[in-house]
């Protein structure tokens, strides 16, 4: 996989008694900060573990385990990872910030414009992820269930976009429909034939 993009999404969850740090000042509601990784074509690649909504994107990037899973991309000799200004200091490619009391040079403005055009793809991936009502209008069940629901929605979204990965033969083990015979030809059926 080539260069990837990362951005944060705050999923509304409503106010919860006894749980601190959910209110996002930026968004103006309580939620969970979810880190999203997308390809340059705008396809969802990965979603991190949810973090409290008040957490800054650069910290959520590390705590959600996205940084660990995608470390090979943002290392100096890696394939590349791009984020917005909220990820400055996290080791990934970000736009330049305006220095205090000065303006950006024309070259840096051009770099920021180019990066923002590329970053539009992760915004598109987030928009597609938010098509799921549970992520757009709010999660009202127990917060303990949220990570599992997020993983399920992500897997369904990836399945819809990429399709089913090819089945792998299991060499006649107990998991094989032809258990013990060594004939795993049934594993090559298409999804419509699995019924």
N, C-alpha and C positions, 0 to 999 in steps of 0.2 A: 504494500500500500504506500502511496506517495504521501506528500504533505497532508496533514489533517488540520482541522479547525476545532477550537473549543470555545464554549460560551456557557453561561449560567442561565438557569430558568428558575423562577420562584413559583412553585406550585401552591395555590391557595389551599389552606387546610382549616381555616377558621381558628378562633381563639380556643386554647386548651388550658384548663385549670391546672396549675402546678407545674407547667412546663415553660421555662424561660427561654428567651432568645429566638422566638419564632417570628417576631414582628420585624418586617423589612421596611426600614425608613424609606428606601428608594421606591419600593412598590406601593407602600401605604397599607399593607395588610399582612396578616400572619401567614406564614408558609414554610415550605421546605425548599432549600437551595439545591437544585439538581444540576450537576455538570454534564454537558452534552458534548460528545465528540462526533464530528461529521466529516465526510470526505469533501473534496473540492467541488464535487458535482452536487452537493447538498443532500447526500444520503446519510442516514443515521448510521454511525459506526459503533458507538458505545455510550452508556449512561452510567454515571457514578452513583455511589450510595448517597441517599439524601442526607443533607446537613441542615442545621437550623437556618431559617430564612434570614436572620440578621447577620449571618456570616458572610464576610467579603469573598468575592469570587476566587482570589488568589489563595486564600486559606482553604476554602471549600475544595479547590482543585487538588490540594494535597490530602485533605482529610477524606475525600470521597473515594480515594484510591485510584482515581484517574491518572494522577501523576505517576504512580508506581506502574500501572499497567501500560502506559504509553511512554515510559521513560526513554526508550530507544529512539523515539521520534524527536525529542527536544534536546538530546545530547549534542555536543558540538559537531560531531560527525554524523548525526542522525538525519532522517529524511525531512524533518521539519514539522513544527506545530505553530499555529498562529492563533492569537487571541486578541481581545480588545485591551484598552488601557488598564482595565481592572486586573490584568495578569502581569503587570510590570513587576519585575523582581522574581518571578516564578521560573525564569529560565527559558521562556518561549518568545517567539517573535511577536512584538506588539507595536502599535503606532507610537510615534514620538509625542511626548507631552510638551506643551508650551512652557518654556522656562519663565520663572517669575519675572515680571516686569519687561519681558521682551517678546518678540514675535518669532514664530518658526521661520526658518529660511525657506525659500521657494522649493529647494530640493527635498527638504523634509516634508513640506506640505504635499508634494507630489507622491512621496513614499506613503504618507498616510492615506491619501486618496486611493492609491493602488491597493494597499492592504485592506481598506474598508470595502472596496469592490470585491475582493476575494472573500472577505468575511461574510458577505451577504449569503453565502451558501449555508453557513451554520444557522443563520437566522431562519432560512427556509426549512431546514431540518427540524428546528424547534417548532416552527409553525405547523409542520406536519404531525409532530408528536403531540401538539396541543389540540389536534383534531379529536383526540380521545377526551370525552366529556369529563372523566374523572381527573384529568390533569388540567383542564381549562377552567371549569367552574368550581372546583374544590373537592377535596377528599374529606368525607365526613365520618368515615369509620375510624377504628382505633389506629393510632399512629404506629403501633407495632405491626400492623398489616401493610403499611404504606410501602416499605421496601419490596415486599413480594409482589404487590400490585404493580409497582414501577417496573420491576424485572419482567413481569408478564406482558405488560403493554409494550415494553421495548422489544421483547422477543417476537411478539405478534407483528410489530411494525417492521422489524428486520425481515421476518418471514414474508410479509406482504411485498416488500421491495425486492428482496433477493431470491425468494423462493426457497424451497426445501433443499438443504444440502444433500448431495448424493449419499444414499445409505452405504454403510461399510459392511462388508461381509464379516461374520463372526466365527468363521472356521468351524462350524458344527458344534459350538458350545451350547450350553443350556439355554442361552438367550435366542438361539436361532430357531425359526419356525420348523426347520427340518432337523431338529436336535438329534445329534448323534450320527446322522447319515453323512455329514460333510457336504451336503448339497445345499448351498445357500442361494440358489437361483431365485428364490422367492424374494430375496432382499433387493433385487434389481427392478421390482415393479414400480410403476409410476404411482403418485399419491392417489389418483382416482381409483386405482386397482387395489388399494389397501383395505377396502371395506370388507 
